[in-house]
Amino acid sequence: MKTTHVIIILGGGAAGLTVASGCAQLGMKTLLIEKSHMGGDCLHFGCVPSKTLLKSASLYHQLGEMEKYGLPLIDPNPVDLKKIMKRVSEVISTIAYHDSVERFEELGALVIMGTPRFLSPHEVNIDGKIFSGKKVVIATGSSPFIPDIQGLESIDFLTNQSIFNLTKLPSSLITIGGGPIGAELSQAFVRLGSSVTLLNRGKHILDREDEDMASLVEDQLKADGMDIENGVTLSGISQTGKMIQLDYIQKGEIHSLKGEKLLLAAGRQGNIHDLDLHKAGIVTQKSFIPVNNRLQTNLKHVYAIGDVNGQYLFTHVAGGEGSFVIRHAALGLPGTYSYSKTPWCTYTDPELASVGYNEKRAREAGLDYQVLNTGFHENDRAQAEGKTEGKIKILMDRKERLLGTQIAGYDGGNLILPSLYGMARKYKLMDILSPMLPYPTLGERQKKSAGSHYGPKLFNNRVKRILRLLYHYRG
Ligand SMILES: Cc1cc2nc3c(=O)[nH]c(=O)nc-3n(C[C@H](O)[C@H](O)[C@H](O)COP(=O)(O)OP(=O)(O)OC[C@H]3O[C@@H](n4cnc5c(N)ncnc54)[C@H](O)[C@@H]3O)c2cc1C
């Protein structure tokens, strides 16, 4: 027997749930199929657990900073990871209702837990039942990429899917990968008391970012006690008793390293393998599904959104793409999806937030840009908070229109908001300078950056001469 739906959504993470919620509330016959966990990676193995863990790590780290604030020194007990992970799962459970089967059924969607397989461009099969959809949305997310390292197959390694199940703090942790996931989780563990070594293939960690910004994060991770080895090629891995041994080559020399646990954070791969995409004729590229600027696959009625299309692997992008599909596929509105103003943030301390062009991307695009750099230490509130490390970098074109902003510093993810709105509204630098802001706030930093650009232009000798001439000023 075959059931027909207006829209079938494969995957109940940030991308799929956005589409399911919108379509069901619009009264469309909506089928959502989820393989294992409603809420996806973000809720269970990603954003939510990692930020919750980072909070505990940050508080524990602050105990060591008491003297800096004129407070009595505190020498706390070692952490009990079991209790921290209990809080992590409590936070997940609290948020989970929002993404639950019950909630989506209340909204009007049919939710099926199972593994769908394409039979044809419009049909999927779940446990022998066939469902047909006028439109199909693939939103099956991504999983950790497992690098091909000799000996890895016999090692019990960790990924973001298993690390939150740990109940005992590892005495030592080796992380492979210096992207946002590797950097955040490594900082959490080093601050909780593990000895952490991060092995990174690139020249610096967070290699999507400009080196000067990424190095502000790298310096803090090192100050936390982490060993970071860049420019590393892994050559082999083995287990000796309870210890894992990793061999790697750096600057032509062979090195060995031992650790109790190994975390793989070496990139992501799309979850496409059990979908039988070939039966629908859907084209793939490496492990992702390429899409056009309407987020359609090579089949116009099939969309691929969220991590699985391999564009920008963030929850807010998955949500943004989901909203676009509601407009395009469900409401039939024209338009294209643009990533040009996509923000993101790495939630290390200091945070590193970005929107628009950084210098790397501006150079690649051949843009003529000017840069404005200002340090957090120039902000009164940052001084009071004791959070003076970091800087703001603003890129603009020769007409002073904003091209992008990067913020490495305390609360960078929130501080980027004015630039985000500014870019959305095609602001010039002057527009950031104009509004009055409450004093003392960290937000004043961007306004002061803009001020530092105009200061020399305003307070120059030519202006002074004109004022003297007009008003007969002396001195
Ligand atoms: C440790 C970590 C921290 C992160 N932190 C952040 C952060 O702070 N901010 C941020 O923006 N992003 C963060 N991310 C990225 C974010 O989690 C993803 O970008 C986001 O979850 C993508 O949403 P999605 O809907 O595409 O995929 P997912 O959330 O992974 O959802 C996909 C769903 O599809 C299901 N599925 C898989 N295969 C099938 C199948 N064959 N059939 C049916 N269902 C299937 C999965 O079970 C899953 O529920 C983090 C990721 C990790 C790993």
The ligand as an SDF file (V2000), in Angstrom:
LIG
                    3D

 53 58  0  0  0  0  0  0  0  0999 V2000
   30.3800   18.9630   19.0760 C   0  0  0  0  0  0  0  0  0  0  0  0
   29.5900   19.8540   18.1480 C   0  0  0  0  0  0  0  0  0  0  0  0
   29.2850   21.1360   18.5400 C   0  0  0  0  0  0  0  0  0  0  0  0
   28.5480   21.9690   17.7070 C   0  0  0  0  0  0  0  0  0  0  0  0
   28.2820   23.2320   18.1220 N   0  0  0  0  0  0  0  0  0  0  0  0
   27.5870   24.0560   17.3170 C   0  0  0  0  0  0  0  0  0  0  0  0
   27.2740   25.3680   17.7570 C   0  0  0  0  0  0  0  0  0  0  0  0
   27.6390   25.7890   18.8520 O   0  0  0  0  0  0  0  0  0  0  0  0
   26.5560   26.1650   16.9250 N   0  0  0  0  0  0  0  0  0  0  0  0
   26.1500   25.7260   15.6890 C   0  0  0  0  0  0  0  0  0  0  0  0
   25.5050   26.4910   14.9680 O   0  0  0  0  0  0  0  0  0  0  0  0
   26.4210   24.4750   15.2600 N   0  0  0  0  0  0  0  0  0  0  0  0
   27.1200   23.6300   16.0430 C   0  0  0  0  0  0  0  0  0  0  0  0
   27.3740   22.3510   15.6220 N   0  0  0  0  0  0  0  0  0  0  0  0
   26.8770   21.9160   14.3030 C   0  0  0  0  0  0  0  0  0  0  0  0
   25.4000   21.5230   14.3870 C   0  0  0  0  0  0  0  0  0  0  0  0
   25.2250   20.5120   15.3400 O   0  0  0  0  0  0  0  0  0  0  0  0
   24.9240   21.0510   13.0140 C   0  0  0  0  0  0  0  0  0  0  0  0
   25.2720   21.9990   12.0460 O   0  0  0  0  0  0  0  0  0  0  0  0
   23.4250   20.8520   13.0000 C   0  0  0  0  0  0  0  0  0  0  0  0
   23.0550   19.8570   13.9130 O   0  0  0  0  0  0  0  0  0  0  0  0
   22.9660   20.4750   11.5910 C   0  0  0  0  0  0  0  0  0  0  0  0
   21.6040   20.2200   11.5880 O   0  0  0  0  0  0  0  0  0  0  0  0
   21.0140   19.1570   10.5530 P   0  0  0  0  0  0  0  0  0  0  0  0
   19.5430   19.1990   10.7280 O   0  0  0  0  0  0  0  0  0  0  0  0
   21.5750   19.3650    9.2180 O   0  0  0  0  0  0  0  0  0  0  0  0
   21.6030   17.7670   11.0390 O   0  0  0  0  0  0  0  0  0  0  0  0
   21.3660   16.9860   12.3990 P   0  0  0  0  0  0  0  0  0  0  0  0
   21.1030   17.8830   13.5220 O   0  0  0  0  0  0  0  0  0  0  0  0
   22.4950   16.0390   12.5330 O   0  0  0  0  0  0  0  0  0  0  0  0
   20.0390   16.1760   12.1280 O   0  0  0  0  0  0  0  0  0  0  0  0
   20.0020   15.1510   11.1950 C   0  0  0  0  0  0  0  0  0  0  0  0
   19.0130   14.1180   11.6560 C   0  0  0  0  0  0  0  0  0  0  0  0
   18.8290   13.1540   10.6280 O   0  0  0  0  0  0  0  0  0  0  0  0
   18.8030   11.8570   11.1950 C   0  0  0  0  0  0  0  0  0  0  0  0
   19.2060   10.8990   10.1650 N   0  0  0  0  0  0  0  0  0  0  0  0
   20.4580   10.5450    9.7830 C   0  0  0  0  0  0  0  0  0  0  0  0
   20.3900    9.6460    8.7860 N   0  0  0  0  0  0  0  0  0  0  0  0
   19.0840    9.4310    8.5460 C   0  0  0  0  0  0  0  0  0  0  0  0
   18.3710    8.6300    7.6490 C   0  0  0  0  0  0  0  0  0  0  0  0
   18.9990    7.8330    6.7810 N   0  0  0  0  0  0  0  0  0  0  0  0
   17.0290    8.6830    7.6700 N   0  0  0  0  0  0  0  0  0  0  0  0
   16.3740    9.4690    8.5330 C   0  0  0  0  0  0  0  0  0  0  0  0
   16.9910   10.2660    9.4340 N   0  0  0  0  0  0  0  0  0  0  0  0
   18.3230   10.2370    9.4150 C   0  0  0  0  0  0  0  0  0  0  0  0
   19.7750   11.9480   12.3520 C   0  0  0  0  0  0  0  0  0  0  0  0
   19.4690   10.9410   13.3030 O   0  0  0  0  0  0  0  0  0  0  0  0
   19.5000   13.3520   12.8720 C   0  0  0  0  0  0  0  0  0  0  0  0
   18.4940   13.3480   13.8530 O   0  0  0  0  0  0  0  0  0  0  0  0
   28.1010   21.4910   16.4460 C   0  0  0  0  0  0  0  0  0  0  0  0
   28.3910   20.1750   16.0550 C   0  0  0  0  0  0  0  0  0  0  0  0
   29.1220   19.3700   16.8840 C   0  0  0  0  0  0  0  0  0  0  0  0
   29.4110   17.9590   16.4320 C   0  0  0  0  0  0  0  0  0  0  0  0
  1  2  1  0
  2  3  1  0
  2 52  2  0
  3  4  2  0
  4  5  1  0
  4 50  1  0
  5  6  2  0
  6  7  1  0
  6 13  1  0
  7  8  2  0
  7  9  1  0
  9 10  1  0
 10 11  2  0
 10 12  1  0
 12 13  2  0
 13 14  1  0
 14 15  1  0
 14 50  1  0
 15 16  1  0
 16 17  1  0
 16 18  1  0
 18 19  1  0
 18 20  1  0
 20 21  1  0
 20 22  1  0
 22 23  1  0
 23 24  1  0
 24 25  2  0
 24 26  1  0
 24 27  1  0
 27 28  1  0
 28 29  2  0
 28 30  1  0
 28 31  1  0
 31 32  1  0
 32 33  1  0
 33 34  1  0
 33 48  1  0
 34 35  1  0
 35 36  1  0
 35 46  1  0
 36 37  1  0
 36 45  1  0
 37 38  2  0
 38 39  1  0
 39 40  1  0
 39 45  2  0
 40 41  1  0
 40 42  2  0
 42 43  1  0
 43 44  2  0
 44 45  1  0
 46 47  1  0
 46 48  1  0
 48 49  1  0
 50 51  2  0
 51 52  1  0
 52 53  1  0
M  END
$$$$
